[in-house]
Amino acid sequence: MAATDTERLQSEHEELIVGCALVDRSERGKLALTGSGAVEFLNGQITNELADLRPGEGRYAAFLTNKGKMLGDLRVLAVGKGATTDELLLDTERVALQALFDMIRRYKIGYDVELHKRTLERALLSLIGPRARAALADAREDTTSELPQAEHSHIGTSIAGRRVRAITTVDAGVDLLCASEDRDAVFAALLAAGAVAVSEQAAEVLRVEHGMPRYGVDLDDGTIPQEAGLNERAVSFTKGCYVGQETVARLYYRGKPNRHLRGLRISGRADAVTRGDELHLSERVVGRLGSVVLSPTHGAIGLALVRREANPGDVVSVGESGVTATVAELPFD
């Protein structure tokens, strides 16, 4: 990486940590469900509880195969008036969008549910950092309602004369959904309110530092939610049946996962290793490298699902590169 690129990444990383960074994530997959059966239907397909979801609230969940393996993860937002949910907005990794679409289309038969594509119709912008809420407040044209603190809660608001849905994210960040044709105007208004545009690359560094796995990078269709540490965030153990529940519940109540999400402190250059490289503990393969980034704070670090015999503090070799890595607890400190 050239010196100018290193300096840019360091500057963007600092903005993410102490200021308000603005990241365009419009490429994420987006769908909507309408109809009187939308909540009941989706509740039987995903891992978290939706039966008590009210307009203005949201949940994070996974959707699984019959054997409890992840097909993807998603955020579900309930939109409506009063206590009536008129629409569920679904936000997922682009790589998982087709599987989510196919699952809904295949199993919604018999329910009053309509499926709508929103990926190209909606832009998604993320405000990240301790000043995210302040920047949003400065950009908003209406102050009739305050953005709640609970993660995934959301309100409708107005920025630059455009309607926007503001969503609370982890660490008091804010995501903004708007019509794609309004993206440029909203983006400019946020910059004028003090946000600083940063690259997805810089945001990925912060994600890895926080130990947050990403489907399609760290997780795949061989992953059970508990292996990735997602039970607390994404799984309800009190709701009714959903696809894959038997495996998830059995592992939670009776067993121990064979793998855990861990951090890796890489003793070499980040560009010397590649996602998918095998991780060896002595002569045994204990996992494959997932995300790998160069952090201004921690140096070369990564995430991986590793077998439980590879404990924090153990040193593993990475692929055929000659590079080693130390297994670490998450998040990186």
C-alpha positions, 0 to 999 in steps of 0.5 A: 500500500502506497504511503498516500493510501496509508495516510488516507486510511489512517485519517478515515479510521480516526474519523470513524473512531472520534468523529462522524464518518459517512459510508455509502452501502447502497449495494446491500440487498433490500426487499419489502413484505406487505400484507396481513400475513407478513409478520406471521410468515416471516416469523416462521422462517427466521431465527429471531422473534417478530410476533411482538415487533411494533412499528418503529422497531427492528430485529436482527436475525438469520435464515437457515437451512433445515439443518440449521446452517446459515443462508444469510443474515438480515435486519427486519424493520417494521413500518406502520402507524400506531400498533399496525405493521403495514410493511416489513423492510428487509436488509441483507448482504448482497451475496445473500439476497437471492437466497432470501428472495427465493426462500420468501417466494417459495414458502409464502404460498398460503399467506397474505404476503406480497414480496417487493424488490427494493435494492435498486430503488433504495439507497443506504447511507451509514453514519458511524462514530460518536458524532453520528447523532449530532450530524443527523440532528444538524441535517434533519429539517424536522425535530418532531420525533427523536431517534430512539436508543435501542438498536434497529429502532427507526423513525421517518424524518426529512433531510434536504427535502427528502423523506428518509428512514433513520435507523439506530445501529451498533455503538449509536451509529445511524443508517439512513434509507432513502429513495435512490434518486434522493441519495446525492441530495441526502449525502450532500446534506450530511457532509454539510452537517459535518459528516466526512465521507470515508471508504468501505475499506476503512469501515471494514477495518473498524468492523474487524476490530470490533469482531463483527462477522460478515456473511459471505466473508467470515460466514457461509452456508456451513455456519451455525449461528452459535459458532459465529457468536450470533445467538444473543443478537439473532436467535430467540429460544422462546419463540415458536418453530422456525426453519432450522430451529431443531439444530440450533436449539439442540446445540444451545442446550445440549452441546458445544460448537466445534468452532468459534469466531476468533480474532487473528493477530497476523505476524506479517503483512496483511497482503501476504495472506488471502481470505480462504487460506487454511489455518494450521495448528501443528499439522491439523487444519483448524479453520480458514482465514475470513476477513483480513485488514491492516488496522492503524491501531492493531496492525494486520488482523483478521477473523476466522471460524476456528476449531475449539482446540485452537485457543486464544494465545495459540499460534497458527500458520496461515496457508503456504505463505510462511506467515503465522497468526496468534489466535485472539479473543474478540473484540480486539483491544 
